[in-house]
């Protein structure tokens, strides 16, 4: 499923809207953790990560793990500097007011899986 469709279906706020016009990857895998080292080790390349960590290290981890996007749960809005860095590094940041459990459940309903598909 395209990232734009996931964004729309989950009612996510796109914090990096300039990226949506240039790339709309297919997403089939995801990972959820609030330990960035865990996301770095286990986040699926080309997938999404769901976390409440909304700081600069999140962008660095997403870049190194080759994630397609990061979904920030619980309404955790990052500082403007974090958003700017994410845009520079071409890492879409999406925001949900819902908690991690609910976001992951909705992703699963849409066919996003944690294991290899």
C-alpha positions as CSV (number, residue, x, y, z in Angstrom):
1,X,0.0,0.0,0.0
2,X,1.3,3.5,-0.9
3,X,2.5,5.7,2.0
4,X,0.0,8.4,0.9
5,X,-2.9,5.9,1.2
6,X,-1.7,4.9,4.7
7,X,-1.4,8.6,5.7
8,X,-5.0,9.2,4.5
9,X,-6.5,6.1,5.9
10,X,-5.0,6.6,9.3
11,X,-5.6,10.3,9.3
12,X,-2.0,11.1,9.9
13,X,-0.6,14.6,9.7
14,X,2.3,14.9,7.2
15,X,4.9,17.0,8.9
16,X,7.1,16.9,5.8
17,X,4.6,17.7,3.0
18,X,7.3,18.6,0.5
19,X,8.3,15.0,0.3
20,X,4.9,13.6,-0.5
21,X,5.0,15.0,-4.1
22,X,8.4,13.5,-4.9
23,X,8.1,9.9,-3.6
24,X,5.2,7.6,-2.6
25,X,6.8,4.3,-1.6
26,X,4.9,1.0,-1.3
27,X,4.8,0.0,2.4
28,X,4.4,-3.7,3.3
29,X,6.4,-3.8,6.6
30,X,6.6,-2.0,9.8
31,X,8.2,-2.0,13.3
32,X,7.2,-0.4,16.5
33,X,9.5,0.5,19.4
34,X,10.5,3.4,21.6
35,X,14.1,2.2,21.8
36,X,15.9,3.7,18.9
37,X,18.6,1.1,19.0
38,X,15.9,-1.5,18.6
39,X,14.5,0.2,15.5
40,X,18.1,0.5,14.2
41,X,18.6,-3.2,14.6
42,X,15.2,-4.4,13.5
43,X,13.4,-1.8,11.5
44,X,12.6,-3.0,8.0
45,X,14.4,-1.2,5.2
46,X,11.7,0.4,3.1
47,X,9.1,0.1,5.9
48,X,7.7,2.4,8.6
49,X,8.6,2.7,12.2
50,X,6.1,3.8,14.9
51,X,7.5,5.5,17.9
52,X,7.0,8.3,20.4
53,X,10.6,9.4,20.1
54,X,10.3,12.8,18.4
55,X,13.9,14.1,18.4
56,X,16.9,14.4,16.1
57,X,18.2,10.9,16.8
58,X,15.0,9.5,15.4
59,X,15.8,11.0,12.0
60,X,19.3,9.6,12.1
61,X,18.1,6.1,13.0
62,X,15.5,6.2,10.2
63,X,18.1,7.2,7.8
64,X,20.6,4.5,8.8
65,X,17.9,1.8,9.0
66,X,16.7,3.0,5.5
67,X,13.1,3.4,6.7
68,X,10.6,4.8,4.2
69,X,8.9,6.9,7.0
70,X,8.4,7.4,10.7
71,X,5.0,7.6,12.4
72,X,5.1,9.6,15.6
73,X,2.4,8.3,18.0
74,X,0.6,10.0,20.9
75,X,0.7,13.4,19.3
76,X,4.5,13.7,19.9
77,X,5.3,16.7,17.7
78,X,9.0,17.2,17.1
79,X,10.7,20.6,17.1
80,X,11.0,22.5,13.8
81,X,14.7,21.6,13.5
82,X,13.8,17.9,13.6
83,X,11.2,18.4,10.9
84,X,13.7,20.4,8.8
85,X,16.4,17.7,9.1
86,X,13.9,14.9,8.2
87,X,13.0,16.8,5.1
88,X,16.6,17.3,4.2
89,X,17.3,13.6,4.7
90,X,14.1,12.7,2.8
91,X,12.5,10.9,5.7
92,X,8.8,11.5,5.9
93,X,7.6,12.3,9.4
94,X,3.9,11.5,10.0
95,X,2.0,12.4,13.2
96,X,-0.8,10.5,14.9
97,X,-2.8,11.6,17.9
98,X,-3.5,7.9,18.6
99,X,-1.3,5.7,20.7
100,X,1.2,3.3,19.3
101,X,-1.0,0.2,19.9
102,X,-3.9,1.8,17.9
103,X,-1.6,2.9,15.1
104,X,0.0,-0.5,14.8
105,X,-3.4,-2.2,14.8
106,X,-4.6,0.0,12.0
107,X,-1.4,-0.6,10.0
108,X,-2.0,-4.3,10.4
109,X,-5.6,-4.0,9.2
110,X,-4.1,-2.3,6.1
111,X,-1.8,-5.2,5.4
112,X,1.4,-3.9,6.9
113,X,3.3,-6.7,8.6
114,X,6.2,-7.0,11.0
115,X,7.7,-10.1,9.5
116,X,9.0,-10.7,6.0
117,X,6.2,-10.7,3.5
